[in-house]
Amino acid sequence: MKRIVLLFAVFIMTASAASASYQEALKLFQEQKYEESLKILAGILVVDDDLKEGSPNYKIRFLAAHNHWKLGNATAVIAHLRRCTVIDPTTPDPFIDLGLYFIDQKRYGDARAAADEGLKVKEHHMFFWILGRVAMERGDYNRAKEFFEKANTLNPEFFISYNDLGITLMKLKRYGEANAAFSVALAIKPDSAEVNNNMALCYLRSGKEKDAITYAEKAAELDPGNNVIKETVKKLKESR
């Protein structure tokens, strides 16, 4: 009996040490010390424990993937996130991050595939947003509109999707609807320089320069160094 108790105590101590190491690795990640974070994670990852109940490998691999993402190590990012989908096939998170990573890398076919896989796990608003971004990047604006609207239905507070819906509607030259989408995005996130700038562009293309100036000035105030916003302000000055 004493031996069993001793072994259990050793396991608790080991798990506690792994947890402390993980927290240190997370802190280093937040401090943008990605190599240092990975060294700690490599020291506590036991590959053979991936499918062991209670194993910390899911969160270790998830954090490792994001360190590699920051370092530009594509193969490692994908490998760790893919392994996370095996360790816990019930959560959409690794599929979401795979989709986001592929969009970041302009690998739109892979992003769509990741979102489609994830939808088999859960109907999550992020998957429809990813599919919307893929469609938008490919110039299929009607399809993008459908996906963004679905994302908005599932999460009415997801301002990014309303913003992208507005951009899509502008591409379709449906400026009144675009204005409405940007208005919702601003109601959720009034301090977004990007959304304020997009609203300015929408008004500009609608021929409402006075309203456009108001939003462009707000965007410039929120992000004075943004070159895209500076270009909007320039267009407004030229339109006078």
C-alpha positions as CSV (number, residue, x, y, z in Angstrom):
1,M,0.0,0.0,0.0
2,K,2.8,2.4,0.9
3,R,4.5,1.8,-2.5
4,I,1.2,2.6,-4.3
5,V,0.9,5.9,-2.3
6,L,4.5,6.8,-3.1
7,L,4.0,6.2,-6.8
8,F,0.9,8.4,-6.8
9,A,2.8,11.1,-5.0
10,V,5.6,11.0,-7.6
11,F,3.0,11.3,-10.4
12,I,1.4,14.3,-8.8
13,M,4.8,16.0,-8.4
14,T,5.7,15.2,-12.1
15,A,2.4,16.5,-13.3
16,S,2.8,19.6,-11.2
17,A,6.3,20.2,-12.6
18,A,5.0,19.8,-16.1
19,S,2.2,22.3,-15.4
20,A,4.7,24.8,-14.1
21,S,6.9,24.4,-17.1
22,Y,4.0,24.8,-19.4
23,Q,3.0,28.1,-17.7
24,E,6.6,29.3,-18.1
25,A,6.5,28.4,-21.8
26,L,3.2,30.2,-22.2
27,K,4.7,33.3,-20.5
28,L,7.7,33.2,-22.9
29,F,5.3,32.9,-25.8
30,Q,3.5,36.0,-24.6
31,E,6.8,37.8,-24.3
32,Q,7.6,36.8,-28.0
33,K,10.4,34.5,-26.9
34,Y,9.4,31.7,-29.2
35,E,12.6,29.7,-29.3
36,E,12.9,29.7,-25.5
37,S,9.2,28.6,-25.2
38,L,9.7,25.7,-27.6
39,K,12.7,24.5,-25.7
40,I,10.6,24.1,-22.6
41,L,7.8,22.5,-24.4
42,A,10.1,20.0,-26.0
43,G,11.4,19.1,-22.6
44,I,7.9,18.2,-21.2
45,L,6.3,16.6,-24.3
46,V,6.2,12.8,-24.1
47,V,5.1,11.8,-27.6
48,D,4.0,8.3,-26.5
49,D,1.5,9.9,-24.1
50,D,-0.5,11.7,-26.8
51,L,-3.5,9.4,-26.4
52,K,-3.0,8.8,-22.7
53,E,-5.9,9.9,-20.6
54,G,-5.1,13.1,-18.6
55,S,-2.0,13.8,-20.8
56,P,-1.1,17.5,-21.1
57,N,0.1,16.9,-24.7
58,Y,-2.9,18.6,-26.4
59,K,-2.1,22.0,-24.8
60,I,1.6,21.5,-25.2
61,R,1.3,20.8,-28.9
62,F,-1.2,23.6,-29.4
63,L,1.2,26.1,-27.9
64,A,4.1,24.6,-29.8
65,A,2.1,25.1,-33.0
66,H,1.7,28.8,-32.3
67,N,5.3,29.2,-31.5
68,H,6.3,27.6,-34.8
69,W,3.7,29.8,-36.5
70,K,5.5,32.9,-35.2
71,L,8.8,31.5,-36.3
72,G,7.5,30.6,-39.8
73,N,7.9,26.8,-39.5
74,A,5.0,25.6,-41.6
75,T,5.6,21.9,-41.4
76,A,5.7,22.0,-37.6
77,V,2.6,24.2,-37.3
78,I,0.5,21.8,-39.3
79,A,2.0,18.7,-37.7
80,H,1.2,19.8,-34.2
81,L,-2.3,21.1,-35.0
82,R,-3.1,17.9,-36.9
83,R,-1.9,15.8,-33.9
84,C,-4.2,17.9,-31.7
85,T,-7.2,16.9,-33.8
86,V,-6.3,13.3,-33.1
87,I,-5.7,13.8,-29.4
88,D,-9.1,15.5,-28.9
89,P,-11.3,14.9,-32.0
90,T,-14.3,16.6,-30.2
91,T,-13.0,20.2,-30.2
92,P,-13.1,22.5,-33.2
93,D,-10.1,24.6,-32.0
94,P,-7.2,23.0,-34.0
95,F,-9.3,22.9,-37.1
96,I,-10.1,26.6,-36.7
97,D,-6.4,27.4,-36.2
98,L,-5.4,25.3,-39.2
99,G,-7.9,27.3,-41.3
100,L,-6.5,30.6,-39.9
101,Y,-3.0,29.5,-40.5
102,F,-3.7,28.5,-44.1
103,I,-5.4,31.9,-44.8
104,D,-2.4,33.7,-43.3
105,Q,-0.3,31.7,-45.7
106,K,-2.7,32.3,-48.6
107,R,-3.2,28.6,-49.0
108,Y,-7.0,29.0,-49.6
109,G,-7.7,25.5,-50.8
110,D,-6.2,24.1,-47.6
111,A,-8.1,26.6,-45.5
112,R,-11.4,25.5,-47.0
113,A,-10.5,21.9,-46.4
114,A,-9.7,22.5,-42.8
115,A,-13.0,24.4,-42.3
116,D,-15.0,21.6,-44.0
117,E,-13.3,19.1,-41.7
118,G,-14.1,21.2,-38.7
119,L,-17.7,21.5,-39.6
120,K,-18.0,17.8,-39.1
121,V,-17.0,18.3,-35.5
122,K,-19.1,21.4,-34.8
123,E,-21.1,24.1,-36.6
124,H,-18.9,27.0,-35.4
125,H,-19.1,30.5,-36.7
126,M,-15.3,30.6,-37.3
127,F,-15.6,27.9,-40.0
128,F,-18.1,29.9,-42.0
129,W,-16.0,33.0,-41.6
130,I,-13.0,31.1,-42.9
131,L,-15.0,29.8,-45.9
132,G,-16.2,33.3,-46.5
133,R,-12.7,34.6,-46.6
134,V,-11.7,31.9,-49.0
135,A,-14.6,32.8,-51.3
136,M,-13.9,36.5,-51.0
137,E,-10.2,36.0,-51.9
138,R,-11.2,34.0,-54.9
139,G,-13.7,36.7,-56.1
140,D,-16.8,34.6,-55.4
141,Y,-18.5,37.5,-53.6
142,N,-22.1,36.1,-53.6
143,R,-20.8,32.9,-51.9
144,A,-18.7,34.9,-49.5
145,K,-21.8,36.9,-48.6
146,E,-23.7,33.7,-47.7
147,F,-20.9,32.4,-45.5
148,F,-20.4,35.7,-43.6
149,E,-24.1,35.9,-43.0
150,K,-24.1,32.4,-41.6
151,A,-21.2,33.3,-39.3
152,N,-23.1,36.4,-38.1
153,T,-26.2,34.3,-37.4
154,L,-24.1,31.9,-35.2
155,N,-22.3,34.7,-33.5
156,P,-24.0,38.1,-33.7
157,E,-21.1,39.7,-31.7
158,F,-18.4,38.7,-34.2
159,F,-17.6,42.1,-35.7
160,I,-14.9,40.9,-38.0
161,S,-17.4,38.9,-40.0
162,Y,-19.7,42.0,-40.3
163,N,-16.7,44.0,-41.5
164,D,-15.9,41.4,-44.1
165,L,-19.5,41.2,-45.1
166,G,-19.4,44.9,-45.7
167,I,-16.3,44.6,-47.9
168,T,-18.0,41.9,-49.9
169,L,-21.1,43.9,-50.4
170,M,-19.0,46.8,-51.6
171,K,-17.5,44.5,-54.1
172,L,-21.0,43.7,-55.3
173,K,-21.7,47.5,-55.4
174,R,-24.5,47.1,-52.8
175,Y,-23.4,50.1,-50.8
176,G,-26.5,50.6,-48.7
177,E,-26.3,47.0,-47.4
178,A,-22.5,47.4,-46.9
179,N,-23.2,50.5,-44.9
180,A,-25.6,48.5,-42.7
181,A,-23.0,45.8,-42.2
182,F,-20.3,48.3,-41.2
183,S,-22.7,50.0,-38.9
184,V,-23.2,46.7,-37.0
185,A,-19.5,46.1,-36.8
186,L,-19.0,49.6,-35.4
187,A,-21.7,49.1,-32.9
188,I,-19.8,46.1,-31.6
189,K,-16.3,47.6,-32.0
190,P,-16.4,51.4,-32.3
191,D,-12.7,51.8,-31.8
192,S,-11.8,49.7,-34.9
193,A,-9.7,51.9,-37.3
194,E,-10.2,49.4,-40.1
195,V,-14.0,49.4,-39.9
196,N,-14.1,53.2,-39.6
197,N,-11.9,53.4,-42.7
198,N,-14.2,50.9,-44.6
199,M,-17.2,53.0,-43.7
200,A,-15.5,56.0,-45.1
201,L,-14.8,54.2,-48.3
202,C,-18.4,53.0,-48.5
203,Y,-19.7,56.6,-48.2
204,L,-17.1,57.8,-50.7
205,R,-18.2,55.3,-53.3
206,S,-21.8,56.3,-52.6
207,G,-21.0,59.9,-53.3
208,K,-21.4,61.0,-49.7
209,E,-18.0,62.7,-49.2
210,K,-19.1,64.7,-46.1
211,D,-20.1,61.5,-44.2
212,A,-16.9,59.8,-45.5
213,I,-14.7,62.5,-44.1
214,T,-16.2,62.0,-40.6
215,Y,-15.2,58.3,-40.6
216,A,-11.9,58.8,-42.3
217,E,-10.9,61.3,-39.6
218,K,-11.9,58.9,-36.9
219,A,-9.9,56.1,-38.5
220,A,-6.9,58.4,-38.7
221,E,-7.2,59.3,-35.1
222,L,-7.4,55.7,-34.0
223,D,-4.4,54.6,-36.2
224,P,-2.4,57.6,-37.4
225,G,0.4,55.6,-38.9
226,N,-1.8,53.4,-41.1
227,N,-0.9,53.8,-44.8
228,V,-4.3,52.4,-46.0
229,I,-6.1,55.0,-43.9
230,K,-3.8,57.7,-45.2
231,E,-4.7,56.7,-48.8
232,T,-8.4,57.0,-47.9
233,V,-7.9,60.5,-46.6
234,K,-5.9,61.3,-49.8
235,K,-8.8,60.1,-52.0
236,L,-11.2,62.2,-50.0
237,K,-9.1,65.3,-50.4
238,E,-8.9,64.7,-54.2
239,S,-12.6,64.2,-54.5
240,R,-13.4,67.7,-53.1
